[in-house]
């Protein structure tokens, strides 16, 4: 896992360095962002928004967030933090997620008391990449409805 994070950090740092503002006006680049990290392409408007967010993010903040949150020490701290959470915690993973592979999500989730050896706190979304809330919002809502009590409407 250490090598995976090192590759992620190096690639991310290079991406943050090369983000000229004119990228957001390049024809068809929104299609690349609509297809990145998902199992099925997002609507083109989502691709354009992702592209604009990428280009306009403040460099220092983007690089700091990337590099500070993915150090070996920070990554090794996550299981301890999850162990300390007393409230119910559910982890959502897209089964085609190449950014945070499901095996890593299950591993992190296993440190929480709800895991109970069978992954009861891991919600897996089939046919989905890294952006489950955008790519498969109905499936995310379905899983959440399964675990959360619905409030009663009316009397």
N, C-alpha and C positions, 0 to 999 in steps of 0.2 A: 504494500500500500504506500510505503514511503516514496518509491519511485513514481507511482501514479500521481501523487501530490506534487512532486518536484516537476514533472512534465506539465502538469496543470498550471502551476505557478509560473513556470518559464513561458509557456504559451500565452497565458493571460497577461504577463508583463509586456510581452511584445505587442499584443493587440492594443493594450492601453497606450503604448507609445505611438502607434501608427493609427490615428483616428482623425484625419483631416475633415473639416466640416463639410467639404464638398461631396464626401461619400454619400450623404443622405440624398443628394440629388442625382446620383448615378442611376440611369435607367436599369430596371430589373434587379437591382441589389436588394430591394424589399422582398423579392421572391426568395433570395438566398436566406434572409432572416426569417421568412415564413416557414422555411424548411429545416432550419438549424435546430438540432436537439429535440425534434419531435418525430413520432412515428408516421404521422400524416401531416401534410402541409396545413398551416394555419391560414385563416383568411388573410388576404393580402394587406388589409388595413392593420392587422396585428404585426405583420412583417415590417411595415413602414414605421409603426410605433417602436418596435424593438430596435430598428436601425437608428431612428432619431434618438432614442435613449442611449444607445451605444455611443453615438457620435457626440452627444451633448453632455455626457457625464463628466463631472469635474475630474481631471486626471489624478490629482493628489488623493481625492476621496476614493476613486475607483481602485487605484493601485494600493492604497492603504488597506482598504477593505479586503481586497484579494490576498495581499501578502500577509496581513496581520491575522486573518482568520484561518489561513491554511498552513500555518507553521506546524512543524512536527509536535511541538509542545501543545499548541491549541487543539490539534486533532486528537492527541492522546488525552486531553482533558475532557473531551465530550462524553465518553462513557461514564466518567465520575459524575458529571453534571446530570446526566440522564438518571443515574442511580438515585440521586438526591431529590428528584422531583416527586412530591407526594400526590399530585393530581394525576388524573388519567391522561396519558399521552399516547396519541396515535400517529403513526408514521405512514405517509402516503408515498408509494413508489410506482412509477410507470415501469412495466416489465421490459420495455425497450429503452430504458434510460441509460445512455452511455456516459452521462456526466456523473451521476451518483448511482452506480449500478445497484440493483436490488439486493445483491448479497451484502453490500456495505450498509444499506438501510436496515436490513434484517439484523445484521451484527450490532449496530447501534441500538436498535429497538430491544434487543435481547437483554440489555442492561436495566430495562424498566420492569417494575413488578408486574405489569399487565402482560408481559410476554409469555410467562408461564410455560416455557418450553415449546409452545406450539405456534408462536407468532401471532397471538390473538390481538396484538396492538399494531400489526402491520396490515395496511390496506393496499392491496395490489390492484393496479388498473391495467388490464390487458390491452394490447394494441396501443400503447401510450409511451411517449418519451419523457423528457425531463419537465415539461411544462404542463402537468396534468390539469391544473385548474383552468388553463386556457384551452388545452387540446381536448380534454374530455370532461367538461364541467358537469354534465349530467351524471356521469359515472362517479365523480367525486361526491356530488350531492347525494347520490344513491347510497354510497358507503357511509357517509356521515349520518344520513337518516337511519341507517341500520344500528348505529351505536348511540345516537343521542335521542333522548325522549323528545317527542314533538309536543310543543305547548298546545293546550286545548284552546280552541277558538270558540267564542260564544258560550252560552250557558244552556 
